[in-house]
Amino acid sequence: MPIIIELDVMLARRKMRSKELAERIGITEQNVSLLKSGKVKGVRFETLEKICEVLDCQPGDILIYEPEPDS
């Protein structure tokens, strides 16, 4: 997938655990884990907004676009 989620990197920079982020944005810790692993098909803008607010970052800090090489 060409979109890479670097939520774990931002959490480390902010010295925050997934559990704390989950509590502060109102989603389950399991959903944070799924986001971190990239096993989600999408994310609501509302959730992305809350993540950015709590982590004091921009969406581009956690969502990276890397095109797939031509086959």
C-alpha positions in Angstrom: 0.0 0.0 0.0 1.5 3.4 -0.9 0.2 5.1 2.3 2.5 4.4 5.3 1.3 5.2 8.8 4.0 6.3 11.1 1.9 6.8 14.2 4.3 4.7 16.3 7.1 7.1 15.4 5.1 10.2 16.5 4.1 8.4 19.7 7.7 7.7 20.5 8.7 11.3 19.8 6.0 12.5 22.2 6.9 9.8 24.7 3.3 8.6 24.8 1.9 5.1 24.9 -0.9 3.8 22.7 -3.1 3.3 25.7 -2.8 7.0 26.7 -3.5 8.1 23.1 -6.6 5.8 22.9 -8.0 7.2 26.1 -7.4 10.8 25.1 -9.0 10.5 21.6 -11.8 8.2 22.6 -11.1 5.0 20.7 -10.0 1.6 21.8 -6.4 0.6 22.3 -7.0 -2.2 19.8 -8.0 0.4 17.1 -4.8 2.4 17.8 -2.8 -0.8 17.3 -4.6 -1.5 14.0 -3.8 2.1 12.9 -0.1 1.7 13.9 0.2 -1.5 12.0 -1.5 -0.1 8.9 -4.1 -2.8 8.9 -7.0 -0.3 8.4 -8.6 0.6 5.1 -9.3 4.2 6.2 -9.5 6.6 9.1 -12.1 9.2 9.8 -11.1 12.8 9.5 -12.5 13.3 13.0 -10.2 10.7 14.4 -7.2 12.0 12.5 -8.0 15.5 13.8 -8.0 14.2 17.4 -4.7 12.3 16.9 -3.1 15.5 15.5 -4.5 17.6 18.3 -3.2 15.3 21.1 0.2 14.6 19.5 0.6 18.3 18.4 1.4 17.3 14.8 0.2 17.5 11.2 -1.4 14.7 9.2 1.7 14.6 7.1 3.7 13.8 10.2 2.0 10.4 10.5 0.8 9.6 7.0 3.5 9.2 4.3 2.9 8.5 0.6 5.4 6.2 -1.0 4.3 5.1 -4.5 4.7 1.4 -5.3 7.5 0.6 -7.8 6.3 -0.3 -11.3 6.0 -4.0 -11.8 
